[in-house]
Every structure is written in structure tokens, then in C-alpha cells.
Amino acid sequence: MNVAEINILDSGSTGKIMMQIASKARNQGMVVKTFSNIGLAPRKNRLYLKDENHFYVNNFFSYALHIKLGRLLGLNGLFSFFATLHLLYLLKKFNIQLVHLHNLHAFCFNIPLLFYFIKKKKIPLIWTLHDCWSFTGRCPHFVIAKCEKWKKGCYDCCYPKRSYPRAYIDTSRMMWRLKCKLFTGVHNCMLVTPSLWLANLVKQSFLKEYPVTVINNGIDLSVFCPTKSDFRGRYGIENKKIVLGVAFDWSVRKGLDVFMALSKSLPRDYCIVLVGTDKKVDENLPHNVISIHRTQSQKELAEIYSSADVFANPTREEVLGLVNVESLACGTPVVTFDTGGSPECIDESCGSVVPCDDVNAMEKEIRRICEKKPFSLESCVNRAKCFDMEARFEEYVELYKKQFDRGL
């Protein structure tokens, strides 16, 4: 079987998922080619430049032009004409028999060309939806905005113009209609979502004609596991109860304001540690919050997870929330807002779910977990085993076989 995986980048969370699935499938005898946008990173930073199975389908100029025009006109996915023709040429050259799409919304592919090709050739399709972009006029998330226009047709978009993916002109009505036309009517399409929450949204959208299966994202349990370190000693918090937060885009969406409130209300023997901050975030943090801009490795991150008493995740928009699972794998229980797919990561043996935006309820659960210790290290680790990335990638390989057989 010849498979093509396509994603906006070869890096980041979705890029890594694409590459890891490809590796798993190749180990089982499949021929898998991966394709991505070239990105704006220097040439030396392109991880798969010499990989004979990975192809960058455009060049720097093509990508930069698509960004400029896409943002200015609000037409994301309608440029990169020649780059996409190059992609289609490669798909034909390698006699691709199954296409697996990931994220497409970073100004790098011509969506009409790609889907016209898939429909014309009747190539079996698997599409992993990592967010909501595929069935909205523009936004990848709409929970905070409390917008439901995507169900019947977007217009007067309330999603901030400068939020990813940027658009300075509101073309949401046109783009919603275009996506509806392009993304429906595929001969043999299977949608995959990382959470039940997203799967339920898909069933309310114009993509409801397709079958949807849930395959959770996974983590490397050989890296994220209970790990001893001198983290507490290095920061002088040996006798503190550590409340940990981890994100890589700290904002109201990730609950930064909740940690600010908790820093004022938690007792003095508690210490909040935030990982993934930057200088801009530091300017607004109180003195009793420890800010860690970035870790040197996943091992160091595992050490921090393992040192904490509780992991707090006041996220307001989350498709799944693997940071929850990473914490559990290191033996640390979780308290999270009841939003998106975040509650799906935990059960009654390893954490708590509180109503979204209820800071008092979150504080109460943090204190209960830290003081009464209702969740054992073993129960947390056992729950994390449900998200073993090797098992999740194996699910994709099995799905490849089933979808290919359906297309025969």
C-alpha cells in the first residue's frame, strides 16, 4: 500500500504525529511518503531535508506570498497554486493509494486543487481533525467566543483578526460555503478526531456525512514517567505544595488569569510554577509565581511534573490536552476545567473536573488534592497508559488497512 501523509509542517505537535505514524506504518511494510510546507525556518533547521521519504512541496517565496495574500484578503488556502501542482505530481508519481490529511490551515496548500484531485481520482481519504478549522469559516476554536454560526453558515466573524490564522478581511461567509462544497462528497472518507468532544462537534457540522472515529493523541511513556530530580531544592521550595501549570501559549485561553487569581488566594505554603512562559508573561506575574520559560528537554519537563503535588489546567479551549496525560504519566494528579476534550484525559482515579471559569471550585480541588492525597501515583500512571503513543499509532496503521480495503 502506498500512503501519503500531508501536514502544514514537519514539526510541532501535528508534524511529529505525522512523522511517527509514518514510521510505524513503514515498519509494517507500507510505503509512506510525507509532505509538508517548507516553513520560514532556516534551511539548516529543516529536520527532514535529507529524508528520501519526506518532501517539501513549496519554496520560501511561495509560502511567504501565500501568507501575505492570505492574511490581507482573508483567503487562506486559495494560493500556493504551483506548489500544490507539485504536490499532486508527486502523488501521481508515487502511485498513492491512500491519502492521510492532517492540518491544512497555515497558508501552504491550494485547498480546491487538492480536493478536486482526491475526488477525481477517488482516492481513499483519512483526515485527522486536530481542531475545528475544517468546518468553520475561519477559526480553529470558537468555545470562548460562544459562536455557533458554523452549524448553518458563518458570517460576521467574531474571531479576532490577528489570531491564528490571521485574516484582515472577514471572508468567513464565503470560506464556509467553499469548504462545504470542497470537503463534502469525497468518495471514501474517514474522519479521525483526538477526542469524543470534537467528534460530537463534527457530527453537527456539514461533515456529518462521513464516519468519525476517535483516536486519542498519545505520549511517550518511556520519557514521561515518575522521575527523581533536585527541582524543589534548586528553587528553594522543598516544603511547599507545588501547583503546576504547563502551556506554550499562555493567555486567557490557557487560563493565565486563573493562575493570577490563585496566586492571591492560595495559602503561603503553596507555590505556583508555570512552564512555557516568556518575558511578556513575566511582566504581569506576581512575585510568588515561579516562571520557567522553556525546558531543555522532555526529560526535564518530566522532572518538573514529577515534583509537583497537583497539575492545574484551567484551559478554556482544548481538543484533548496531552499536558494532562504527561502529568499523570509522571504520577501527578490533575484538576481541569470541564471544557473541550480535557476531561477525557482523566477519570475518578486520578483527578478532578470543575466547571469552566469556576476559580473557587478549582482552588478547592487543588487544596483537597494537595492536603488529603486522594489519588495515588500508581493510579495516575495506570490512567496514562491509555494514551501510550505506540498503541495509538498502531490504531492508525489498522485504520489504513481498513480504509484501503474499503476503497477496493
Sequence and secondary structure as in RCSB ss.txt:
>XXXX:A:sequence
MNVAEINILDSGSTGKIMMQIASKARNQGMVVKTFSNIGLAPRKNRLYLKDENHFYVNNFFSYALHIKLGRLLGL
NGLFSFFATLHLLYLLKKFNIQLVHLHNLHAFCFNIPLLFYFIKKKKIPLIWTLHDCWSFTGRCPHFVIAKCEKW
KKGCYDCCYPKRSYPRAYIDTSRMMWRLKCKLFTGVHNCMLVTPSLWLANLVKQSFLKEYPVTVINNGIDLSVFC
PTKSDFRGRYGIENKKIVLGVAFDWSVRKGLDVFMALSKSLPRDYCIVLVGTDKKVDENLPHNVISIHRTQSQKE
LAEIYSSADVFANPTREEVLGLVNVESLACGTPVVTFDTGGSPECIDESCGSVVPCDDVNAMEKEIRRICEKKPF
SLESCVNRAKCFDMEARFEEYVELYKKQFDRGL
>XXXX:A:secstr
 EEEEEES SSHHHHHHHHHHHHHHHTTT EEEEEE   SS GGG TTTT TTEEE S HHHHHHHHHHHHHHT 
TTS  HHHHHHHHHHHHHTT  EEEE    SS S HHHHHHHHHHHT  EEEE SSSGGGSSS S  TTTT  GG
GT   S  S TTSSS  SS  HHHHHHHHHHHHS  SSEEEEESSHHHHHHHTTSTTTTS EEE    B TTTSS
    SHHHHHT TTSEEEEEE SS SGGGTHHHHHHHHHHS TTEEEEEES  HHHHTTS TTEEEE   SSHHH
HHHHHHH SEEEE  SS SS HHHHHHHHTT  EEEES TTGGGG  TTTEEEE TT HHHHHHHHHHHHHH  S
 HHHHHHHHGGGBHHHHHHHHHHHHHHHHHHH 
